[in-house]
Amino acid sequence: MITPLKEFATDIRIQEMIEFKARGFGHTGGSLSVADCLAALYGGIMRIDPKNPQWEDRDRLVLSKGHAGPALYATLALKGYFPLEELKTLNQNGTKLPSHCDRNLTVGVDMTTGSLGQGASTACGMALGLKHSGKDARVYLILGDGECQEGQVWEMALFAAHHKLNNLIAFIDYNKRQLDGYVKDICDLGDLVAKFKSFNWYTTMIKGDDPDLIRQTVLDVQKNQGDRPGMIVLDTIKGAGVPQIENIPLNHHTNVTPEEADEIIAQLEEFKRKG
């Protein structure tokens, strides 16, 4: 039987495909691979209030791989931050849903991102600021694996450990592919778990296609991280949940015809019915 979180992740993917259908193209691969993580976070982990998006005591989400904005937009719409109908305006003239996340345009987006690496630093700043203000809110950060080739990410890793930012938990969407090829061919990252452990982060690696497992892992990290920041490396597939997109070699950004989108949406709806 499908669990509520897996159903939520499927609904996120359905709404993503509605976005891509309306625009005709988009960052499909990396948006689909973070759906399970977003479902886990917004499905019960994060302390949020869609009716009060600027609530000072809320948890924050920084989607540093800002090109996966369509996944976050779908999640926020499903949680009631804005109407689902707005998803059809993705990246159109006058939209509040640009290609990359913009906190000044989209209700519920906590940080503008897209210049890879910068979201890592701003997440640290937010976590440090919350500590200084005495608030117990947490910051959740989602990085791309190709993004981890940026030196700024490793400066962030040093900073977060030094300042004992145990109100910060980061994820790496380790889907093995970036814009123009495989990560291992462009600039191999080596053992990410060992590297973050060496920076004094509480680090673990899990399969990234199970939102229930992700949720439990977040709770485990919160319990055991002590005075360290936490890192969860998510072993994912770029385009996860949609075989047609998973099988495209360069699926960072793809075209999506209305017919293709309708076929994928029907498959996802069938997955929900079968449970």
Order of alpha helices (4+ residues) and beta strands (2+ residues): alpha-beta-alpha-alpha-beta-alpha-alpha-beta-alpha-beta-beta-beta-alpha-alpha-beta-alpha-beta-alpha-beta-alpha
